[in-house]
Amino acid sequence: MDTTTPLKSLLICGLPSSGKTTFIGALAHTIISQDIETSLKFDGLPKERSYLNDLASRWVACEPMIRTHAEQNSVVELKLKSDHEQFILSIPDLAGESWQDLWVNRNCTEMISNLSNKANGIMMFVNCDDYKPHLTVTELNQHNKEMGESNKEEEEEKEEEFIEWDPLKHTPTQTMVVDILQSLSIEKMGGDKKELVLVLSAWDLAEGSNLTPDEYLNKIFPLLSQYITASFDFSHIKVIGLSAQGGDLKMDLDKLSAYDIPSERIKLVDNDVTHNDITHPINWFLEAK
């Protein structure tokens, strides 16, 4: 690493399949290819770039990203420059299971603790198409009633089975996310308030709602929305919608492959503004300081 260039660290978080690695692949291609205008510019290749090149190549080819496993946790470094400074951006690509384990088992690895302490900001990814919804008491009672009626005859023939609580199967996604964010805010994980970007990934599948990212968050993930609105644990907060791939790799493959400029298939929504500058949230971190 170049010791003369300041290092800035961005902690990317999210449960399995939340879109973290796809974001890094799209970011790597956009930065290195410079095929569209972006807020942050490419400022030289990092020494260790094989993993980064692989993610970028897969993204351009519209190939599924290889899931990051806990034993394959990587830290990506990008040399960037803004209008005001040059810096090296360090982005850990940690497996979703690492964050899941932090919630389920209250187990924090030394790597996560060190990264959290060094991080200048946090990006938390929540997939709009892959989450466990919350249920109100009314909805839960109705669900139980419907399940009871459908299984009435079967239940009469055998004793009611005890259903063991499984945190991964029965806990709403937003509950896990809030708890992980709270854990990252305690003193042993860095303490000082950091900037937070909440990324609603696979945003192309939420566009039909005709809601802004903030409105969508409030409607679909109300607990998470209330938590970040209260802003107890973070100094500055931004909510964005992001389709880093541009669409579904199976349903929209022909359309995605037809782009002459791959980076133009990225769609980022910040309030009512839509563009394809995937460096925008990183630049926001710099300007929020």
Helices and strands as residue ranges (DSSP letters): E 7-14, H 20-33, E 41-42, H 50-60, G 70-72, E 74-81, E 86-93, H 96-104, H 110-118, E 121-127, H 137-150, H 152-157, H 167-170, H 173-183, G 187-189, E 194-201, G 203-205, G 207-209, H 213-220, H 222-230, E 234-243, H 253-257, G 262-265, E 267-270, E 273-275, H 280-288
